[in-house]
Amino acid sequence: MRLVWVAERNEGRNASAIIAVAAAILLTGAAIHAATAPVQARPVLADAEVPGTSKADPSIEGAPNEASGEDLYQRGFYPEAMAEWKRAVEVNKDPGAAFRLGEEYLDAKVVERDIPAAVQYQTIGAKGGDMRAQLDLASFYDQGIGVQKDVRLAAIWFEAAAKQGHPSAQYNIGTMYEDGAGVKQDRVRAYMYYQLAIEGGFPRLATPALERLAESMSPAEIKQASLMVRNFKPQSKEESVAEAKAALEAYEAASGE
């Protein structure tokens, strides 16, 4: 079982509501109704109700960027935050700002839900090396949300986030290696990713998955996987961008054959 979204990736995120949204998209293919946990839009406060001004903190370096938009968002200036993130993407190609835009267009807390825009911005963020965006984009492809379902592309983006050290992405790609979904089946690599997910703080599903998988593995395979865990070094954002680009080019070449 793979996850679509998890709260661990963004503290305070209403993960159950987003999963309900995803399920509704799959069931209806059009209208989205998160029946079990509806997401309520946040009221935009009047200027008099919000301390400070509707300008981002000038002390934030590199603005416009994700941080300058987040500063506005946390002070209740939601339209200004969205505009700041859009400027950050347009001017600075900020992948973190793209992720936040994609998140808001999916969550529909402060803007109307727009799945194509969510996919567009998460794609920008993922290709820019933001592991949160990589996880979301992988989930879109894994579930067929806003895009044609494609487990090979899902695997590329889950593994991109996993290689940067995202624990829930490590769990997700572990399930794909165990099942041979979108990748060549590899129990040793699946074991490695499950163990990394556990060590990274996502034991709830990774631990039983690891224990189940271990029952079908030889001591030599487990030893090999354990060595891979010890030698694992998270990729930098730049390394992730380069490897994901190469993986996508290989995918496109194989698809065109």
C-alpha positions, -999 to +999 in steps of 0.1 A: +000+000+000+014+034-010+005+067+005-008+096-014+001+124+011+014+123+047+013+149+074+050+144+081+060+163+050+045+196+062+038+200+099+002+211+104-010+200+070-045+184+070-034+151+053-067+133+059-086+160+040-062+159+011-065+121+009-103+125+008-099+151-020-077+126-040-102+098-035-131+120-047-111+129-078-106+092-086-143+084-080-158+113-100-132+123-125-145+159-122-162+174-091-142+172-059-160+166-026-139+158+005-169+144+023-153+130+054-130+159+061-139+190+042-113+217+038-127+251+048-114+282+031-096+305+055-111+340+058-089+367+045-085+392+073-089+430+068-057+450+070-067+465+103-070+430+118-035+419+107-004+433+124+022+449+101+019+457+064+010+435+034+046+437+023+070+408+028+096+413+055+125+432+038+151+414+059+143+381+041+172+375+017+167+365-019+131+377-021+108+370-038+111+334-027+093+307-007+102+324+026+090+358+017+056+344+006+054+323+037+059+355+058+029+370+042+009+338+045+015+334+082+004+370+087-029+364+069-022+381+036-031+352+015-036+368-019-003+387-014+014+355-005+002+338-036+013+367-057+047+367-040+052+329-047+042+335-083+068+362-086+094+339-070+087+313-096+087+337-125+117+358-114+139+334-094+125+300-106+121+291-069+111+254-066+099+259-030+076+287-040+063+265-068+056+237-043+036+261-020+015+273-050+008+237-060-001+229-024-026+258-022-042+251-055-048+216-043-059+224-007-083+252-017-079+269+016-073+304+002-079+300-035-103+280-056-092+244-062-074+242-095-059+207-102-042+216-135-025+245-117-015+222-088+001+198-113+018+226-132+034+241-101+044+208-085+060+198-118+081+231-117+090+224-081+099+188-087+121+195-117+137+222-096+147+197-069+121+204-042+116+169-026+081+179-013+070+187-048+086+155-061+066+135-036+033+153-046+040+149-083+048+112-078+014+109-060-004+126-089+011+101-113+006+071-090-031+079-085-039+096-119-048+129-103-048+157-129-026+136-152-027+102-169-018+075-144+018+064-150+036+042-124+069+047-141+068+084-137+055+080-102+085+058-095+109+084-109+096+111-087+091+090-055+127+079-059+140+114-065+124+125-032+136+093-015+172+099-026+171+133-010+160+117+023+123+121+024+111+092+046+075+088+033+089+088-003+113+062+008+085+040+020+065+046-012+094+037-035+101+007-013+066-007-020+072-002-057+105-021-056+089-048-036+061-052-060+079-044-092+055-015-099+071+011-123+105-004-116+123-037-119+115-058-088+143-055-063+137-068-028+171-057-015+165-021-026+130-023-012+144-034+022+169-005+021+142+021+015+120+007+042+148+008+067+157+043+057+121+053+061+121+039+096+153+057+105+140+089+090+109+089+112+082+071+093+080+037+111+042+033+111+039+016+078+076+010+070+082-013+100+055-039+092+065-037+055+101-044+064+092-073+087+070-089+061+096-085+034+124-099+055+106-132+058+111-138+021+147-127+020+180-146+026+204-135+053+228-125+025+202-102+009+194-086+043+231-081+049+235-065+015+205-042+021+218-032+055+252-023+040+234-001+015+215+017+043+248+024+062+263+038+030+233+059+020+240+096+016+211+120+008+215+137-026+218+175-028+191+194-046+214+199-075+222+162-077+185+154-076+178+178-105+205+163-127+195+126-119+158+133-124+165+150-157+185+120-169+157+096-157+131+115-176+151+116-208+155+078-205+118+074-199+110+095-229+134+076-251+120+043-240+084+055-245+093+066-281+106+032-291 
